[in-house]
Amino acid sequence: MKENADLLLRLPGTADERNWLREHLETLSVREWDILAAAVERSPPAAMADAVNNLLTLGEYEVLPAGSYEQLGALYLQTADVPNEQRPAFDKGALGWWYANEHSLTAVSTSPIRSRTRPNLTMGTISPQTWSCWIGACG
């Protein structure tokens, strides 16, 4: 987390932006760091003002508890109106892949996260061996 903070604090920006960012980065929880990492992966900040905006929008994201496409598919089946006896017939990996693409989820390295207000974000590169977190659009 410290390395991420250092990278954000090295972005071009004003002294006021740097001070505000430093102060707010120090108070982030582990979950908020996970969300920030996903947001930065989706839209890398070019300047400190972009990093400040990422921090200000942390509340727009939701963590989804799935560490693979199969787990994401199983999570979807739990929320969909699919009878329990029919759930084993579904290919949960394929369903999870569909869900990730349909909702523009991006995988990062903690637990799935999705944006509550950004429906048109694109999915990043995913390595199934290294991710367990998603960020994307709700709804």
Rosetta constraint file for C-alpha pairs under 8 A:
AtomPair CA 1 CA 5 HARMONIC 6.27 0.50
AtomPair CA 1 CA 33 HARMONIC 7.11 0.50
AtomPair CA 2 CA 6 HARMONIC 6.15 0.50
AtomPair CA 3 CA 7 HARMONIC 6.23 0.50
AtomPair CA 4 CA 8 HARMONIC 6.27 0.50
AtomPair CA 5 CA 9 HARMONIC 6.05 0.50
AtomPair CA 5 CA 22 HARMONIC 7.70 0.50
AtomPair CA 5 CA 25 HARMONIC 6.78 0.50
AtomPair CA 6 CA 10 HARMONIC 6.22 0.50
AtomPair CA 7 CA 11 HARMONIC 6.91 0.50
AtomPair CA 8 CA 48 HARMONIC 6.81 0.50
AtomPair CA 8 CA 51 HARMONIC 6.61 0.50
AtomPair CA 9 CA 18 HARMONIC 6.17 0.50
AtomPair CA 9 CA 21 HARMONIC 7.29 0.50
AtomPair CA 9 CA 22 HARMONIC 7.09 0.50
AtomPair CA 9 CA 48 HARMONIC 7.08 0.50
AtomPair CA 11 CA 46 HARMONIC 6.92 0.50
AtomPair CA 11 CA 47 HARMONIC 5.14 0.50
AtomPair CA 11 CA 48 HARMONIC 5.21 0.50
AtomPair CA 12 CA 46 HARMONIC 7.68 0.50
AtomPair CA 12 CA 47 HARMONIC 4.98 0.50
AtomPair CA 12 CA 48 HARMONIC 5.68 0.50
AtomPair CA 13 CA 17 HARMONIC 6.24 0.50
AtomPair CA 13 CA 18 HARMONIC 6.72 0.50
AtomPair CA 13 CA 47 HARMONIC 6.04 0.50
AtomPair CA 13 CA 48 HARMONIC 4.90 0.50
AtomPair CA 13 CA 49 HARMONIC 6.67 0.50
AtomPair CA 14 CA 18 HARMONIC 6.24 0.50
AtomPair CA 14 CA 48 HARMONIC 7.74 0.50
AtomPair CA 15 CA 19 HARMONIC 6.11 0.50
AtomPair CA 16 CA 20 HARMONIC 6.09 0.50
AtomPair CA 17 CA 21 HARMONIC 5.96 0.50
AtomPair CA 17 CA 48 HARMONIC 6.50 0.50
AtomPair CA 17 CA 49 HARMONIC 6.73 0.50
AtomPair CA 17 CA 52 HARMONIC 7.33 0.50
AtomPair CA 18 CA 22 HARMONIC 6.00 0.50
AtomPair CA 18 CA 48 HARMONIC 7.01 0.50
AtomPair CA 19 CA 23 HARMONIC 6.12 0.50
AtomPair CA 20 CA 24 HARMONIC 6.23 0.50
AtomPair CA 21 CA 25 HARMONIC 5.93 0.50
AtomPair CA 21 CA 48 HARMONIC 7.99 0.50
AtomPair CA 21 CA 51 HARMONIC 7.73 0.50
AtomPair CA 21 CA 52 HARMONIC 6.21 0.50
AtomPair CA 22 CA 26 HARMONIC 6.36 0.50
AtomPair CA 23 CA 27 HARMONIC 7.12 0.50
AtomPair CA 24 CA 28 HARMONIC 6.83 0.50
AtomPair CA 28 CA 32 HARMONIC 5.60 0.50
AtomPair CA 28 CA 33 HARMONIC 6.23 0.50
AtomPair CA 29 CA 33 HARMONIC 6.25 0.50
AtomPair CA 30 CA 34 HARMONIC 6.28 0.50
AtomPair CA 31 CA 35 HARMONIC 6.35 0.50
AtomPair CA 32 CA 36 HARMONIC 6.02 0.50
AtomPair CA 32 CA 58 HARMONIC 7.01 0.50
AtomPair CA 33 CA 37 HARMONIC 6.00 0.50
AtomPair CA 34 CA 38 HARMONIC 6.33 0.50
AtomPair CA 34 CA 109 HARMONIC 7.85 0.50
AtomPair CA 34 CA 110 HARMONIC 6.50 0.50
AtomPair CA 34 CA 111 HARMONIC 7.93 0.50
AtomPair CA 35 CA 39 HARMONIC 6.13 0.50
AtomPair CA 35 CA 58 HARMONIC 6.61 0.50
AtomPair CA 35 CA 61 HARMONIC 6.99 0.50
AtomPair CA 35 CA 63 HARMONIC 7.70 0.50
AtomPair CA 35 CA 113 HARMONIC 6.78 0.50
AtomPair CA 35 CA 135 HARMONIC 7.49 0.50
AtomPair CA 36 CA 40 HARMONIC 6.01 0.50
AtomPair CA 36 CA 54 HARMONIC 6.84 0.50
AtomPair CA 36 CA 55 HARMONIC 6.81 0.50
AtomPair CA 36 CA 58 HARMONIC 6.72 0.50
AtomPair CA 37 CA 41 HARMONIC 6.08 0.50
AtomPair CA 37 CA 108 HARMONIC 7.52 0.50
AtomPair CA 38 CA 42 HARMONIC 6.23 0.50
AtomPair CA 38 CA 106 HARMONIC 7.24 0.50
AtomPair CA 38 CA 107 HARMONIC 7.53 0.50
AtomPair CA 38 CA 108 HARMONIC 5.89 0.50
AtomPair CA 38 CA 113 HARMONIC 7.67 0.50
AtomPair CA 38 CA 134 HARMONIC 7.36 0.50
AtomPair CA 38 CA 135 HARMONIC 5.95 0.50
AtomPair CA 39 CA 43 HARMONIC 6.13 0.50
AtomPair CA 39 CA 44 HARMONIC 7.73 0.50
AtomPair CA 39 CA 54 HARMONIC 6.61 0.50
AtomPair CA 39 CA 135 HARMONIC 7.23 0.50
AtomPair CA 40 CA 44 HARMONIC 4.66 0.50
AtomPair CA 40 CA 45 HARMONIC 6.56 0.50
AtomPair CA 40 CA 51 HARMONIC 7.86 0.50
AtomPair CA 40 CA 54 HARMONIC 7.21 0.50
AtomPair CA 41 CA 108 HARMONIC 7.98 0.50
AtomPair CA 41 CA 124 HARMONIC 7.83 0.50
AtomPair CA 42 CA 106 HARMONIC 7.16 0.50
AtomPair CA 42 CA 121 HARMONIC 7.51 0.50
AtomPair CA 42 CA 122 HARMONIC 7.58 0.50
AtomPair CA 42 CA 123 HARMONIC 7.71 0.50
AtomPair CA 42 CA 124 HARMONIC 6.89 0.50
AtomPair CA 45 CA 49 HARMONIC 7.95 0.50
AtomPair CA 45 CA 50 HARMONIC 4.90 0.50
AtomPair CA 45 CA 51 HARMONIC 5.52 0.50
AtomPair CA 46 CA 50 HARMONIC 6.50 0.50
AtomPair CA 47 CA 51 HARMONIC 6.78 0.50
AtomPair CA 48 CA 52 HARMONIC 6.20 0.50
AtomPair CA 49 CA 53 HARMONIC 6.23 0.50
AtomPair CA 50 CA 54 HARMONIC 6.23 0.50
AtomPair CA 51 CA 55 HARMONIC 6.35 0.50
AtomPair CA 52 CA 56 HARMONIC 6.22 0.50
AtomPair CA 53 CA 57 HARMONIC 6.28 0.50
AtomPair CA 54 CA 58 HARMONIC 6.56 0.50
AtomPair CA 57 CA 61 HARMONIC 7.72 0.50
AtomPair CA 60 CA 115 HARMONIC 5.27 0.50
AtomPair CA 60 CA 116 HARMONIC 4.79 0.50
AtomPair CA 60 CA 117 HARMONIC 6.08 0.50
AtomPair CA 61 CA 113 HARMONIC 6.16 0.50
AtomPair CA 61 CA 114 HARMONIC 5.01 0.50
AtomPair CA 61 CA 115 HARMONIC 3.92 0.50
AtomPair CA 61 CA 116 HARMONIC 5.37 0.50
AtomPair CA 61 CA 117 HARMONIC 7.96 0.50
AtomPair CA 61 CA 135 HARMONIC 7.05 0.50
AtomPair CA 61 CA 136 HARMONIC 7.54 0.50
AtomPair CA 62 CA 112 HARMONIC 7.81 0.50
AtomPair CA 62 CA 113 HARMONIC 4.80 0.50
AtomPair CA 62 CA 114 HARMONIC 4.80 0.50
AtomPair CA 62 CA 115 HARMONIC 6.06 0.50
AtomPair CA 62 CA 116 HARMONIC 6.78 0.50
AtomPair CA 62 CA 135 HARMONIC 7.42 0.50
AtomPair CA 62 CA 138 HARMONIC 7.90 0.50
AtomPair CA 63 CA 111 HARMONIC 6.27 0.50
AtomPair CA 63 CA 112 HARMONIC 4.97 0.50
AtomPair CA 63 CA 113 HARMONIC 3.62 0.50
AtomPair CA 63 CA 114 HARMONIC 6.21 0.50
AtomPair CA 63 CA 133 HARMONIC 7.59 0.50
AtomPair CA 63 CA 134 HARMONIC 7.15 0.50
AtomPair CA 63 CA 135 HARMONIC 7.35 0.50
AtomPair CA 64 CA 111 HARMONIC 6.04 0.50
AtomPair CA 64 CA 112 HARMONIC 3.84 0.50
AtomPair CA 64 CA 113 HARMONIC 4.98 0.50
AtomPair CA 64 CA 114 HARMONIC 7.10 0.50
AtomPair CA 64 CA 133 HARMONIC 7.21 0.50
AtomPair CA 64 CA 134 HARMONIC 6.61 0.50
AtomPair CA 65 CA 72 HARMONIC 7.80 0.50
AtomPair CA 65 CA 75 HARMONIC 7.91 0.50
AtomPair CA 65 CA 111 HARMONIC 5.36 0.50
AtomPair CA 65 CA 112 HARMONIC 5.46 0.50
AtomPair CA 65 CA 133 HARMONIC 7.57 0.50
AtomPair CA 66 CA 71 HARMONIC 4.98 0.50
AtomPair CA 66 CA 72 HARMONIC 5.13 0.50
AtomPair CA 66 CA 75 HARMONIC 7.24 0.50
AtomPair CA 66 CA 111 HARMONIC 6.04 0.50
AtomPair CA 66 CA 112 HARMONIC 5.74 0.50
AtomPair CA 66 CA 132 HARMONIC 6.36 0.50
AtomPair CA 66 CA 133 HARMONIC 6.92 0.50
AtomPair CA 67 CA 71 HARMONIC 6.15 0.50
AtomPair CA 67 CA 72 HARMONIC 7.21 0.50
AtomPair CA 67 CA 110 HARMONIC 7.76 0.50
AtomPair CA 67 CA 111 HARMONIC 6.26 0.50
AtomPair CA 67 CA 112 HARMONIC 7.09 0.50
AtomPair CA 67 CA 131 HARMONIC 6.54 0.50
AtomPair CA 67 CA 132 HARMONIC 3.71 0.50
AtomPair CA 67 CA 133 HARMONIC 6.25 0.50
AtomPair CA 68 CA 72 HARMONIC 6.10 0.50
AtomPair CA 68 CA 93 HARMONIC 7.78 0.50
AtomPair CA 68 CA 96 HARMONIC 7.85 0.50
AtomPair CA 68 CA 128 HARMONIC 6.54 0.50
AtomPair CA 68 CA 131 HARMONIC 7.47 0.50
AtomPair CA 68 CA 132 HARMONIC 6.32 0.50
AtomPair CA 69 CA 73 HARMONIC 6.03 0.50
AtomPair CA 69 CA 92 HARMONIC 7.10 0.50
AtomPair CA 69 CA 93 HARMONIC 4.75 0.50
AtomPair CA 69 CA 94 HARMONIC 7.17 0.50
AtomPair CA 69 CA 95 HARMONIC 7.52 0.50
AtomPair CA 69 CA 96 HARMONIC 4.38 0.50
AtomPair CA 69 CA 97 HARMONIC 5.55 0.50
AtomPair CA 69 CA 100 HARMONIC 7.93 0.50
AtomPair CA 69 CA 128 HARMONIC 7.97 0.50
AtomPair CA 70 CA 74 HARMONIC 6.21 0.50
AtomPair CA 70 CA 91 HARMONIC 7.89 0.50
AtomPair CA 70 CA 92 HARMONIC 4.66 0.50
AtomPair CA 70 CA 93 HARMONIC 3.85 0.50
AtomPair CA 70 CA 94 HARMONIC 7.40 0.50
AtomPair CA 70 CA 95 HARMONIC 7.51 0.50
AtomPair CA 70 CA 96 HARMONIC 5.71 0.50
AtomPair CA 71 CA 75 HARMONIC 6.09 0.50
AtomPair CA 71 CA 92 HARMONIC 7.18 0.50
AtomPair CA 71 CA 93 HARMONIC 7.47 0.50
AtomPair CA 71 CA 96 HARMONIC 7.11 0.50
AtomPair CA 72 CA 76 HARMONIC 6.20 0.50
AtomPair CA 72 CA 92 HARMONIC 7.53 0.50
AtomPair CA 72 CA 93 HARMONIC 7.66 0.50
AtomPair CA 72 CA 95 HARMONIC 7.81 0.50
AtomPair CA 72 CA 96 HARMONIC 4.70 0.50
AtomPair CA 72 CA 97 HARMONIC 7.92 0.50
AtomPair CA 72 CA 99 HARMONIC 7.58 0.50
AtomPair CA 72 CA 100 HARMONIC 7.89 0.50
AtomPair CA 73 CA 77 HARMONIC 6.26 0.50
AtomPair CA 73 CA 91 HARMONIC 7.90 0.50
AtomPair CA 73 CA 92 HARMONIC 4.41 0.50
AtomPair CA 73 CA 93 HARMONIC 5.97 0.50
AtomPair CA 73 CA 94 HARMONIC 7.31 0.50
AtomPair CA 73 CA 95 HARMONIC 4.83 0.50
AtomPair CA 73 CA 96 HARMONIC 3.68 0.50
AtomPair CA 73 CA 97 HARMONIC 7.45 0.50
AtomPair CA 73 CA 99 HARMONIC 7.11 0.50
AtomPair CA 74 CA 78 HARMONIC 6.35 0.50
AtomPair CA 74 CA 92 HARMONIC 5.77 0.50
AtomPair CA 74 CA 96 HARMONIC 7.42 0.50
AtomPair CA 75 CA 79 HARMONIC 6.61 0.50
AtomPair CA 76 CA 80 HARMONIC 5.99 0.50
AtomPair CA 76 CA 95 HARMONIC 7.96 0.50
AtomPair CA 76 CA 96 HARMONIC 7.38 0.50
AtomPair CA 76 CA 99 HARMONIC 7.52 0.50
AtomPair CA 77 CA 81 HARMONIC 7.44 0.50
AtomPair CA 77 CA 82 HARMONIC 6.37 0.50
AtomPair CA 77 CA 87 HARMONIC 6.87 0.50
AtomPair CA 78 CA 82 HARMONIC 7.64 0.50
AtomPair CA 82 CA 86 HARMONIC 6.72 0.50
AtomPair CA 82 CA 87 HARMONIC 6.69 0.50
AtomPair CA 83 CA 87 HARMONIC 6.68 0.50
AtomPair CA 84 CA 88 HARMONIC 7.97 0.50
AtomPair CA 86 CA 90 HARMONIC 7.51 0.50
AtomPair CA 90 CA 95 HARMONIC 7.48 0.50
AtomPair CA 91 CA 95 HARMONIC 6.11 0.50
AtomPair CA 92 CA 96 HARMONIC 5.85 0.50
AtomPair CA 93 CA 97 HARMONIC 6.19 0.50
AtomPair CA 94 CA 98 HARMONIC 6.16 0.50
AtomPair CA 95 CA 99 HARMONIC 6.09 0.50
AtomPair CA 96 CA 100 HARMONIC 6.04 0.50
AtomPair CA 97 CA 101 HARMONIC 6.29 0.50
AtomPair CA 98 CA 102 HARMONIC 5.87 0.50
AtomPair CA 99 CA 103 HARMONIC 5.97 0.50
AtomPair CA 100 CA 104 HARMONIC 5.74 0.50
AtomPair CA 100 CA 105 HARMONIC 4.81 0.50
AtomPair CA 100 CA 106 HARMONIC 7.45 0.50
AtomPair CA 100 CA 123 HARMONIC 7.89 0.50
AtomPair CA 101 CA 105 HARMONIC 6.38 0.50
AtomPair CA 101 CA 123 HARMONIC 6.85 0.50
AtomPair CA 103 CA 119 HARMONIC 7.34 0.50
AtomPair CA 103 CA 136 HARMONIC 6.12 0.50
AtomPair CA 103 CA 137 HARMONIC 5.43 0.50
AtomPair CA 103 CA 138 HARMONIC 6.81 0.50
AtomPair CA 103 CA 139 HARMONIC 7.71 0.50
AtomPair CA 104 CA 119 HARMONIC 7.30 0.50
AtomPair CA 104 CA 120 HARMONIC 7.02 0.50
AtomPair CA 104 CA 121 HARMONIC 5.78 0.50
AtomPair CA 104 CA 122 HARMONIC 5.40 0.50
AtomPair CA 104 CA 123 HARMONIC 5.25 0.50
AtomPair CA 104 CA 135 HARMONIC 7.82 0.50
AtomPair CA 104 CA 136 HARMONIC 5.02 0.50
AtomPair CA 104 CA 137 HARMONIC 5.99 0.50
AtomPair CA 105 CA 113 HARMONIC 7.51 0.50
AtomPair CA 105 CA 114 HARMONIC 6.24 0.50
AtomPair CA 105 CA 121 HARMONIC 7.95 0.50
AtomPair CA 105 CA 122 HARMONIC 7.48 0.50
AtomPair CA 105 CA 123 HARMONIC 5.62 0.50
AtomPair CA 105 CA 134 HARMONIC 5.49 0.50
AtomPair CA 105 CA 135 HARMONIC 4.87 0.50
AtomPair CA 105 CA 136 HARMONIC 3.89 0.50
AtomPair CA 105 CA 137 HARMONIC 6.75 0.50
AtomPair CA 106 CA 113 HARMONIC 7.92 0.50
AtomPair CA 106 CA 114 HARMONIC 7.98 0.50
AtomPair CA 106 CA 122 HARMONIC 7.66 0.50
AtomPair CA 106 CA 123 HARMONIC 4.91 0.50
AtomPair CA 106 CA 124 HARMONIC 5.36 0.50
AtomPair CA 106 CA 125 HARMONIC 7.74 0.50
AtomPair CA 106 CA 126 HARMONIC 7.54 0.50
AtomPair CA 106 CA 133 HARMONIC 7.70 0.50
AtomPair CA 106 CA 134 HARMONIC 4.87 0.50
AtomPair CA 106 CA 135 HARMONIC 4.80 0.50
AtomPair CA 106 CA 136 HARMONIC 6.03 0.50
AtomPair CA 107 CA 112 HARMONIC 6.85 0.50
AtomPair CA 107 CA 124 HARMONIC 7.12 0.50
AtomPair CA 107 CA 125 HARMONIC 7.78 0.50
AtomPair CA 107 CA 126 HARMONIC 6.02 0.50
AtomPair CA 107 CA 131 HARMONIC 5.81 0.50
AtomPair CA 107 CA 132 HARMONIC 6.59 0.50
AtomPair CA 107 CA 133 HARMONIC 5.05 0.50
AtomPair CA 107 CA 134 HARMONIC 4.19 0.50
AtomPair CA 107 CA 135 HARMONIC 6.46 0.50
AtomPair CA 108 CA 112 HARMONIC 7.60 0.50
AtomPair CA 108 CA 131 HARMONIC 5.14 0.50
AtomPair CA 108 CA 132 HARMONIC 6.12 0.50
AtomPair CA 108 CA 133 HARMONIC 4.58 0.50
AtomPair CA 108 CA 134 HARMONIC 5.84 0.50
AtomPair CA 108 CA 135 HARMONIC 7.66 0.50
AtomPair CA 109 CA 130 HARMONIC 6.46 0.50
AtomPair CA 109 CA 131 HARMONIC 4.33 0.50
AtomPair CA 109 CA 132 HARMONIC 4.97 0.50
AtomPair CA 109 CA 133 HARMONIC 5.26 0.50
AtomPair CA 110 CA 131 HARMONIC 6.71 0.50
AtomPair CA 110 CA 132 HARMONIC 4.76 0.50
AtomPair CA 110 CA 133 HARMONIC 4.42 0.50
AtomPair CA 111 CA 132 HARMONIC 4.81 0.50
AtomPair CA 111 CA 133 HARMONIC 3.29 0.50
AtomPair CA 111 CA 134 HARMONIC 6.16 0.50
AtomPair CA 112 CA 132 HARMONIC 6.38 0.50
AtomPair CA 112 CA 133 HARMONIC 3.53 0.50
AtomPair CA 112 CA 134 HARMONIC 3.28 0.50
AtomPair CA 112 CA 135 HARMONIC 5.97 0.50
AtomPair CA 113 CA 133 HARMONIC 6.03 0.50
AtomPair CA 113 CA 134 HARMONIC 4.18 0.50
AtomPair CA 113 CA 135 HARMONIC 3.76 0.50
AtomPair CA 113 CA 136 HARMONIC 6.37 0.50
AtomPair CA 114 CA 134 HARMONIC 6.18 0.50
AtomPair CA 114 CA 135 HARMONIC 3.74 0.50
AtomPair CA 114 CA 136 HARMONIC 3.56 0.50
AtomPair CA 114 CA 137 HARMONIC 5.13 0.50
AtomPair CA 114 CA 138 HARMONIC 5.96 0.50
AtomPair CA 115 CA 119 HARMONIC 7.54 0.50
AtomPair CA 115 CA 135 HARMONIC 6.14 0.50
AtomPair CA 115 CA 136 HARMONIC 4.65 0.50
AtomPair CA 115 CA 137 HARMONIC 4.28 0.50
AtomPair CA 115 CA 138 HARMONIC 5.59 0.50
AtomPair CA 116 CA 136 HARMONIC 7.76 0.50
AtomPair CA 116 CA 137 HARMONIC 5.57 0.50
AtomPair CA 116 CA 138 HARMONIC 4.57 0.50
AtomPair CA 116 CA 139 HARMONIC 7.31 0.50
AtomPair CA 117 CA 137 HARMONIC 6.35 0.50
AtomPair CA 117 CA 138 HARMONIC 6.76 0.50
AtomPair CA 118 CA 136 HARMONIC 7.31 0.50
AtomPair CA 118 CA 137 HARMONIC 5.28 0.50
AtomPair CA 118 CA 138 HARMONIC 7.68 0.50
AtomPair CA 119 CA 136 HARMONIC 7.41 0.50
AtomPair CA 119 CA 137 HARMONIC 4.59 0.50
AtomPair CA 119 CA 138 HARMONIC 6.96 0.50
AtomPair CA 119 CA 139 HARMONIC 7.92 0.50
AtomPair CA 120 CA 137 HARMONIC 7.27 0.50
AtomPair CA 121 CA 136 HARMONIC 6.74 0.50
AtomPair CA 121 CA 137 HARMONIC 7.11 0.50
AtomPair CA 123 CA 136 HARMONIC 7.90 0.50
AtomPair CA 126 CA 131 HARMONIC 7.30 0.50
AtomPair CA 127 CA 131 HARMONIC 6.45 0.50
